[in-house]
Amino acid sequence: MASAMLSKSKSKLPSSSSSSASSVMNGSSVTLVELKRSLVPQQWTESVRPVRLAECREAALSLAHAFAADDYAKYLVDPGDTSNLSPEDKWKLHVDMMVYVVAAHCIDGIATTIGPHFDSVALWLAPGQDLDGWWTLLRSGLWRLYFQLSPEGKRRYFDEVLPLLHDTKADVLGDRDADAWYLVYLGTKPYSQGRGYAKRLLEDGIQRADAENRPIYLESSSESNNAYYKKFGFEIKRDVFLERGQAPVRLSIMVREPQASISTTNNAVSAPPPRNKGTSAGAVAPAVASKKFHHHHQHHHVNVGGGDGAARRWG
């Protein structure tokens, strides 16, 4: 339904402007401006909705902007041996990585968004889910990372990040590793922050985890994000460091234990997004790729001498 907006000015409108609806109140003119109905579905600005595979690039662009200045993202995209790449090339690689990760979660995980322009995006792995299927690797494009990352970028991603994050998650959660929800990415476009979008996406996942009496696990690469997650009941369990760069990149491992109830708003999806068949407010983000993908290329590194035994994450 069309609504009206009041626009107030200090002086009266001239008679030539009488074509627009106006009146005089207390010596000032008030103009009624009719607002056109938008084609953007109203529920998109208020409700959490699943991201479809056909929408993965739009969602990925939002995450790319959310993590454009993230230390972890720069650790992989600009590792020191990419002087031959232009800033545009590095941005394209950053976007491509996000496209692959979002697509993988659309196929074999859970991807949700809110806002008329994919303003905030969350990527989840439900208990027992992973991205290990060959079909997921091929269809999502994750396999392309081996050919797109620089030599040092490959060493950081496949030899350091993936095993470190995998082993840390298993160590922190213990026998609950396969029983926990995993928040892989949560990011909001810079110009869309402060509207409560990330809170709604996070509470949507918390509501599901609490209903199942399961913990939530995440890795955060930002001090400000750590404080944000603490408001929702997350606790820091330990810090791990990526150390192949000039300065170490710290990732804080955080876990939220299930709670009997949580104050949530009426904006969660009416039912959880479907769990597909298959096996880093600001931002949260880890590097996600399948263990199968990692082990395959680790073996390939040995054969070609590309891996040097260096020591995995989120924003």
TORKOL-4160 file (C-alpha; in steps of 0.2 Angstrom, whole numbers, padded with zeros to 4 digits, m for minus):
315
<pt num="1" X="0000" Y="0000" Z="0000"/>
<pt num="2" X="0007" Y="0017" Z="m0005"/>
<pt num="3" X="0011" Y="0028" Z="0010"/>
<pt num="4" X="0015" Y="0047" Z="0012"/>
<pt num="5" X="0030" Y="0055" Z="0018"/>
<pt num="6" X="0030" Y="0072" Z="0026"/>
<pt num="7" X="0043" Y="0085" Z="0020"/>
<pt num="8" X="0044" Y="0101" Z="0029"/>
<pt num="9" X="0052" Y="0117" Z="0023"/>
<pt num="10" X="0054" Y="0134" Z="0031"/>
<pt num="11" X="0045" Y="0144" Z="0018"/>
<pt num="12" X="0029" Y="0142" Z="0009"/>
<pt num="13" X="0029" Y="0134" Z="m0008"/>
<pt num="14" X="0025" Y="0145" Z="m0023"/>
<pt num="15" X="0009" Y="0144" Z="m0031"/>
<pt num="16" X="0017" Y="0136" Z="m0046"/>
<pt num="17" X="0020" Y="0121" Z="m0035"/>
<pt num="18" X="0002" Y="0118" Z="m0032"/>
<pt num="19" X="0001" Y="0103" Z="m0042"/>
<pt num="20" X="0008" Y="0093" Z="m0028"/>
<pt num="21" X="m0002" Y="0090" Z="m0012"/>
<pt num="22" X="0003" Y="0104" Z="0000"/>
<pt num="23" X="m0004" Y="0113" Z="0015"/>
<pt num="24" X="0002" Y="0127" Z="0027"/>
<pt num="25" X="0005" Y="0122" Z="0045"/>
<pt num="26" X="0011" Y="0135" Z="0058"/>
<pt num="27" X="0019" Y="0146" Z="0045"/>
<pt num="28" X="0028" Y="0132" Z="0036"/>
<pt num="29" X="0023" Y="0122" Z="0021"/>
<pt num="30" X="0021" Y="0103" Z="0022"/>
<pt num="31" X="0022" Y="0093" Z="0006"/>
<pt num="32" X="0014" Y="0076" Z="0005"/>
<pt num="33" X="0025" Y="0065" Z="m0006"/>
<pt num="34" X="0018" Y="0048" Z="m0012"/>
<pt num="35" X="0029" Y="0033" Z="m0011"/>
<pt num="36" X="0029" Y="0021" Z="m0025"/>
<pt num="37" X="0026" Y="0002" Z="m0020"/>
<pt num="38" X="0043" Y="m0007" Z="m0022"/>
<pt num="39" X="0044" Y="m0023" Z="m0031"/>
<pt num="40" X="0056" Y="m0030" Z="m0018"/>
<pt num="41" X="0047" Y="m0042" Z="m0008"/>
<pt num="42" X="0043" Y="m0035" Z="0009"/>
<pt num="43" X="0047" Y="m0051" Z="0018"/>
<pt num="44" X="0065" Y="m0050" Z="0012"/>
<pt num="45" X="0069" Y="m0035" Z="0023"/>
<pt num="46" X="0061" Y="m0043" Z="0038"/>
<pt num="47" X="0064" Y="m0062" Z="0037"/>
<pt num="48" X="0078" Y="m0075" Z="0036"/>
<pt num="49" X="0077" Y="m0085" Z="0020"/>
<pt num="50" X="0088" Y="m0098" Z="0012"/>
<pt num="51" X="0100" Y="m0094" Z="m0002"/>
<pt num="52" X="0097" Y="m0104" Z="m0018"/>
<pt num="53" X="0111" Y="m0111" Z="m0028"/>
<pt num="54" X="0106" Y="m0099" Z="m0042"/>
<pt num="55" X="0109" Y="m0084" Z="m0030"/>
<pt num="56" X="0126" Y="m0089" Z="m0024"/>
<pt num="57" X="0135" Y="m0076" Z="m0033"/>
<pt num="58" X="0125" Y="m0062" Z="m0026"/>
<pt num="59" X="0127" Y="m0069" Z="m0008"/>
<pt num="60" X="0145" Y="m0071" Z="m0011"/>
<pt num="61" X="0148" Y="m0053" Z="m0017"/>
<pt num="62" X="0140" Y="m0048" Z="0000"/>
<pt num="63" X="0152" Y="m0059" Z="0010"/>
<pt num="64" X="0167" Y="m0052" Z="m0001"/>
<pt num="65" X="0163" Y="m0034" Z="0004"/>
<pt num="66" X="0160" Y="m0039" Z="0022"/>
<pt num="67" X="0178" Y="m0047" Z="0022"/>
<pt num="68" X="0187" Y="m0035" Z="0010"/>
<pt num="69" X="0198" Y="m0029" Z="0024"/>
<pt num="70" X="0199" Y="m0045" Z="0034"/>
<pt num="71" X="0216" Y="m0051" Z="0039"/>
<pt num="72" X="0212" Y="m0069" Z="0036"/>
<pt num="73" X="0206" Y="m0066" Z="0018"/>
<pt num="74" X="0221" Y="m0055" Z="0014"/>
<pt num="75" X="0232" Y="m0069" Z="0021"/>
<pt num="76" X="0226" Y="m0081" Z="0007"/>
<pt num="77" X="0223" Y="m0069" Z="m0007"/>
<pt num="78" X="0239" Y="m0058" Z="m0005"/>
<pt num="79" X="0252" Y="m0069" Z="0003"/>
<pt num="80" X="0267" Y="m0060" Z="m0003"/>
<pt num="81" X="0271" Y="m0069" Z="m0020"/>
<pt num="82" X="0257" Y="m0060" Z="m0030"/>
<pt num="83" X="0266" Y="m0045" Z="m0035"/>
<pt num="84" X="0261" Y="m0049" Z="m0053"/>
<pt num="85" X="0243" Y="m0048" Z="m0049"/>
<pt num="86" X="0234" Y="m0031" Z="m0050"/>
<pt num="87" X="0222" Y="m0026" Z="m0036"/>
<pt num="88" X="0208" Y="m0030" Z="m0048"/>
<pt num="89" X="0215" Y="m0048" Z="m0050"/>
<pt num="90" X="0216" Y="m0050" Z="m0031"/>
<pt num="91" X="0198" Y="m0044" Z="m0029"/>
<pt num="92" X="0192" Y="m0056" Z="m0042"/>
<pt num="93" X="0201" Y="m0070" Z="m0033"/>
<pt num="94" X="0193" Y="m0065" Z="m0016"/>
<pt num="95" X="0176" Y="m0065" Z="m0024"/>
<pt num="96" X="0179" Y="m0082" Z="m0033"/>
<pt num="97" X="0183" Y="m0090" Z="m0016"/>
<pt num="98" X="0167" Y="m0083" Z="m0009"/>
<pt num="99" X="0157" Y="m0089" Z="m0023"/>
<pt num="100" X="0164" Y="m0107" Z="m0022"/>
<pt num="101" X="0161" Y="m0108" Z="m0003"/>
<pt num="102" X="0143" Y="m0101" Z="m0004"/>
<pt num="103" X="0139" Y="m0113" Z="m0018"/>
<pt num="104" X="0146" Y="m0128" Z="m0008"/>
<pt num="105" X="0135" Y="m0123" Z="0007"/>
<pt num="106" X="0120" Y="m0121" Z="m0005"/>
<pt num="107" X="0123" Y="m0139" Z="m0011"/>
<pt num="108" X="0128" Y="m0148" Z="0005"/>
<pt num="109" X="0126" Y="m0136" Z="0020"/>
<pt num="110" X="0115" Y="m0121" Z="0025"/>
<pt num="111" X="0116" Y="m0104" Z="0018"/>
<pt num="112" X="0104" Y="m0090" Z="0024"/>
<pt num="113" X="0102" Y="m0072" Z="0020"/>
<pt num="114" X="0091" Y="m0057" Z="0025"/>
<pt num="115" X="0089" Y="m0039" Z="0017"/>
<pt num="116" X="0083" Y="m0034" Z="0000"/>
<pt num="117" X="0101" Y="m0036" Z="m0008"/>
<pt num="118" X="0108" Y="m0051" Z="0002"/>
<pt num="119" X="0113" Y="m0038" Z="0014"/>
<pt num="120" X="0119" Y="m0051" Z="0027"/>
<pt num="121" X="0124" Y="m0069" Z="0024"/>
<pt num="122" X="0127" Y="m0084" Z="0035"/>
<pt num="123" X="0134" Y="m0101" Z="0031"/>
<pt num="124" X="0131" Y="m0116" Z="0042"/>
<pt num="125" X="0136" Y="m0134" Z="0043"/>
<pt num="126" X="0123" Y="m0144" Z="0053"/>
<pt num="127" X="0129" Y="m0158" Z="0064"/>
<pt num="128" X="0135" Y="m0172" Z="0053"/>
<pt num="129" X="0137" Y="m0161" Z="0038"/>
<pt num="130" X="0153" Y="m0158" Z="0028"/>
<pt num="131" X="0159" Y="m0153" Z="0011"/>
<pt num="132" X="0168" Y="m0169" Z="0007"/>
<pt num="133" X="0158" Y="m0175" Z="m0007"/>
<pt num="134" X="0166" Y="m0175" Z="m0024"/>
<pt num="135" X="0150" Y="m0169" Z="m0032"/>
<pt num="136" X="0150" Y="m0154" Z="m0020"/>
<pt num="137" X="0169" Y="m0150" Z="m0024"/>
<pt num="138" X="0166" Y="m0151" Z="m0043"/>
<pt num="139" X="0149" Y="m0142" Z="m0044"/>
<pt num="140" X="0154" Y="m0128" Z="m0031"/>
<pt num="141" X="0170" Y="m0124" Z="m0040"/>
<pt num="142" X="0181" Y="m0127" Z="m0024"/>
<pt num="143" X="0193" Y="m0138" Z="m0034"/>
<pt num="144" X="0198" Y="m0122" Z="m0044"/>
<pt num="145" X="0207" Y="m0115" Z="m0029"/>
<pt num="146" X="0222" Y="m0126" Z="m0031"/>
<pt num="147" X="0224" Y="m0118" Z="m0048"/>
<pt num="148" X="0220" Y="m0100" Z="m0043"/>
<pt num="149" X="0229" Y="m0098" Z="m0027"/>
<pt num="150" X="0248" Y="m0093" Z="m0029"/>
<pt num="151" X="0261" Y="m0106" Z="m0023"/>
<pt num="152" X="0262" Y="m0098" Z="m0006"/>
<pt num="153" X="0243" Y="m0096" Z="m0005"/>
<pt num="154" X="0241" Y="m0115" Z="m0009"/>
<pt num="155" X="0254" Y="m0119" Z="0005"/>
<pt num="156" X="0245" Y="m0108" Z="0017"/>
<pt num="157" X="0227" Y="m0114" Z="0013"/>
<pt num="158" X="0230" Y="m0133" Z="0010"/>
<pt num="159" X="0245" Y="m0136" Z="0022"/>
<pt num="160" X="0242" Y="m0124" Z="0036"/>
<pt num="161" X="0224" Y="m0118" Z="0037"/>
<pt num="162" X="0214" Y="m0133" Z="0033"/>
<pt num="163" X="0223" Y="m0145" Z="0045"/>
<pt num="164" X="0225" Y="m0133" Z="0059"/>
<pt num="165" X="0206" Y="m0128" Z="0059"/>
<pt num="166" X="0201" Y="m0146" Z="0057"/>
<pt num="167" X="0212" Y="m0153" Z="0071"/>
<pt num="168" X="0208" Y="m0138" Z="0082"/>
<pt num="169" X="0189" Y="m0141" Z="0080"/>
<pt num="170" X="0191" Y="m0160" Z="0084"/>
<pt num="171" X="0202" Y="m0156" Z="0099"/>
<pt num="172" X="0190" Y="m0142" Z="0106"/>
<pt num="173" X="0174" Y="m0152" Z="0104"/>
<pt num="174" X="0180" Y="m0169" Z="0107"/>
<pt num="175" X="0167" Y="m0182" Z="0105"/>
<pt num="176" X="0154" Y="m0168" Z="0101"/>
<pt num="177" X="0163" Y="m0164" Z="0085"/>
<pt num="178" X="0150" Y="m0172" Z="0074"/>
<pt num="179" X="0136" Y="m0166" Z="0086"/>
<pt num="180" X="0139" Y="m0147" Z="0085"/>
<pt num="181" X="0132" Y="m0134" Z="0073"/>
<pt num="182" X="0147" Y="m0125" Z="0064"/>
<pt num="183" X="0145" Y="m0106" Z="0059"/>
<pt num="184" X="0157" Y="m0105" Z="0045"/>
<pt num="185" X="0153" Y="m0087" Z="0039"/>
<pt num="186" X="0143" Y="m0073" Z="0045"/>
<pt num="187" X="0145" Y="m0056" Z="0036"/>
<pt num="188" X="0136" Y="m0040" Z="0033"/>
<pt num="189" X="0139" Y="m0027" Z="0019"/>
<pt num="190" X="0147" Y="m0012" Z="0026"/>
<pt num="191" X="0133" Y="0000" Z="0021"/>
<pt num="192" X="0120" Y="m0012" Z="0028"/>
<pt num="193" X="0128" Y="m0014" Z="0046"/>
<pt num="194" X="0119" Y="m0007" Z="0061"/>
<pt num="195" X="0102" Y="m0014" Z="0055"/>
<pt num="196" X="0101" Y="m0030" Z="0065"/>
<pt num="197" X="0103" Y="m0041" Z="0050"/>
<pt num="198" X="0118" Y="m0051" Z="0057"/>
<pt num="199" X="0108" Y="m0053" Z="0074"/>
<pt num="200" X="0093" Y="m0061" Z="0065"/>
<pt num="201" X="0104" Y="m0073" Z="0056"/>
<pt num="202" X="0113" Y="m0078" Z="0071"/>
<pt num="203" X="0098" Y="m0080" Z="0082"/>
<pt num="204" X="0090" Y="m0090" Z="0068"/>
<pt num="205" X="0104" Y="m0103" Z="0070"/>
<pt num="206" X="0104" Y="m0102" Z="0089"/>
<pt num="207" X="0086" Y="m0106" Z="0089"/>
<pt num="208" X="0089" Y="m0122" Z="0079"/>
<pt num="209" X="0104" Y="m0127" Z="0090"/>
<pt num="210" X="0095" Y="m0124" Z="0106"/>
<pt num="211" X="0080" Y="m0134" Z="0100"/>
<pt num="212" X="0091" Y="m0148" Z="0097"/>
<pt num="213" X="0101" Y="m0146" Z="0113"/>
<pt num="214" X="0118" Y="m0144" Z="0103"/>
<pt num="215" X="0133" Y="m0133" Z="0104"/>
<pt num="216" X="0138" Y="m0120" Z="0091"/>
<pt num="217" X="0156" Y="m0119" Z="0085"/>
<pt num="218" X="0165" Y="m0104" Z="0076"/>
<pt num="219" X="0182" Y="m0096" Z="0073"/>
<pt num="220" X="0183" Y="m0077" Z="0074"/>
<pt num="221" X="0197" Y="m0067" Z="0066"/>
<pt num="222" X="0192" Y="m0050" Z="0075"/>
<pt num="223" X="0192" Y="m0044" Z="0092"/>
<pt num="224" X="0176" Y="m0034" Z="0090"/>
<pt num="225" X="0168" Y="m0049" Z="0083"/>
<pt num="226" X="0173" Y="m0059" Z="0099"/>
<pt num="227" X="0164" Y="m0046" Z="0110"/>
<pt num="228" X="0149" Y="m0047" Z="0098"/>
<pt num="229" X="0148" Y="m0066" Z="0100"/>
<pt num="230" X="0150" Y="m0065" Z="0119"/>
<pt num="231" X="0133" Y="m0056" Z="0119"/>
<pt num="232" X="0125" Y="m0072" Z="0112"/>
<pt num="233" X="0133" Y="m0084" Z="0125"/>
<pt num="234" X="0149" Y="m0089" Z="0115"/>
<pt num="235" X="0165" Y="m0091" Z="0125"/>
<pt num="236" X="0183" Y="m0091" Z="0119"/>
<pt num="237" X="0190" Y="m0108" Z="0121"/>
<pt num="238" X="0208" Y="m0104" Z="0114"/>
<pt num="239" X="0217" Y="m0094" Z="0101"/>
<pt num="240" X="0226" Y="m0102" Z="0086"/>
<pt num="241" X="0238" Y="m0092" Z="0075"/>
<pt num="242" X="0242" Y="m0093" Z="0056"/>
<pt num="243" X="0261" Y="m0090" Z="0056"/>
<pt num="244" X="0267" Y="m0090" Z="0038"/>
<pt num="245" X="0265" Y="m0071" Z="0035"/>
<pt num="246" X="0275" Y="m0057" Z="0042"/>
<pt num="247" X="0263" Y="m0055" Z="0056"/>
<pt num="248" X="0253" Y="m0069" Z="0064"/>
<pt num="249" X="0234" Y="m0070" Z="0061"/>
<pt num="250" X="0225" Y="m0074" Z="0076"/>
<pt num="251" X="0209" Y="m0084" Z="0076"/>
<pt num="252" X="0198" Y="m0086" Z="0092"/>
<pt num="253" X="0189" Y="m0102" Z="0094"/>
<pt num="254" X="0172" Y="m0099" Z="0101"/>
<pt num="255" X="0159" Y="m0111" Z="0107"/>
<pt num="256" X="0141" Y="m0108" Z="0113"/>
<pt num="257" X="0133" Y="m0121" Z="0124"/>
<pt num="258" X="0115" Y="m0125" Z="0121"/>
<pt num="259" X="0103" Y="m0115" Z="0132"/>
<pt num="260" X="0085" Y="m0119" Z="0137"/>
<pt num="261" X="0078" Y="m0103" Z="0129"/>
<pt num="262" X="0084" Y="m0087" Z="0121"/>
<pt num="263" X="0076" Y="m0071" Z="0118"/>
<pt num="264" X="0073" Y="m0071" Z="0099"/>
<pt num="265" X="0063" Y="m0060" Z="0088"/>
<pt num="266" X="0049" Y="m0066" Z="0076"/>
<pt num="267" X="0060" Y="m0066" Z="0061"/>
<pt num="268" X="0067" Y="m0083" Z="0060"/>
<pt num="269" X="0062" Y="m0094" Z="0045"/>
<pt num="270" X="0046" Y="m0104" Z="0049"/>
<pt num="271" X="0056" Y="m0120" Z="0047"/>
<pt num="272" X="0074" Y="m0124" Z="0046"/>
<pt num="273" X="0082" Y="m0123" Z="0028"/>
<pt num="274" X="0083" Y="m0140" Z="0021"/>
<pt num="275" X="0098" Y="m0150" Z="0025"/>
<pt num="276" X="0105" Y="m0155" Z="0008"/>
<pt num="277" X="0110" Y="m0173" Z="0005"/>
<pt num="278" X="0128" Y="m0176" Z="0006"/>
<pt num="279" X="0138" Y="m0183" Z="0018"/>
<pt num="280" X="0169" Y="m0076" Z="0049"/>
<pt num="281" X="0139" Y="m0037" Z="0064"/>
<pt num="282" X="0155" Y="m0037" Z="0055"/>
<pt num="283" X="0160" Y="m0053" Z="0050"/>
<pt num="284" X="0165" Y="m0071" Z="0055"/>
<pt num="285" X="0175" Y="m0082" Z="0044"/>
<pt num="286" X="0185" Y="m0099" Z="0042"/>
<pt num="287" X="0192" Y="m0107" Z="0027"/>
<pt num="288" X="0181" Y="m0121" Z="0023"/>
<pt num="289" X="0186" Y="m0135" Z="0011"/>
<pt num="290" X="0183" Y="m0153" Z="0012"/>
<pt num="291" X="0195" Y="m0165" Z="0021"/>
<pt num="292" X="0195" Y="m0176" Z="0005"/>
<pt num="293" X="0200" Y="m0161" Z="m0006"/>
<pt num="294" X="0214" Y="m0157" Z="0007"/>
<pt num="295" X="0221" Y="m0174" Z="0008"/>
<pt num="296" X="0220" Y="m0177" Z="m0011"/>
<pt num="297" X="0231" Y="m0161" Z="m0014"/>
<pt num="298" X="0242" Y="m0164" Z="0000"/>
<pt num="299" X="0247" Y="m0180" Z="m0008"/>
<pt num="300" X="0249" Y="m0171" Z="m0025"/>
<pt num="301" X="0260" Y="m0158" Z="m0016"/>
<pt num="302" X="0272" Y="m0172" Z="m0011"/>
<pt num="303" X="0273" Y="m0179" Z="m0028"/>
<pt num="304" X="0277" Y="m0162" Z="m0036"/>
<pt num="305" X="0287" Y="m0155" Z="m0022"/>
<pt num="306" X="0275" Y="m0141" Z="m0019"/>
<pt num="307" X="0271" Y="m0144" Z="m0001"/>
<pt num="308" X="0284" Y="m0141" Z="0013"/>
<pt num="309" X="0275" Y="m0148" Z="0028"/>
<pt num="310" X="0269" Y="m0131" Z="0035"/>
<pt num="311" X="0257" Y="m0133" Z="0048"/>
<pt num="312" X="0214" Y="m0122" Z="0044"/>
<pt num="313" X="0197" Y="m0104" Z="0050"/>
<pt num="314" X="0182" Y="m0089" Z="0049"/>
<pt num="315" X="0176" Y="m0067" Z="0052"/>
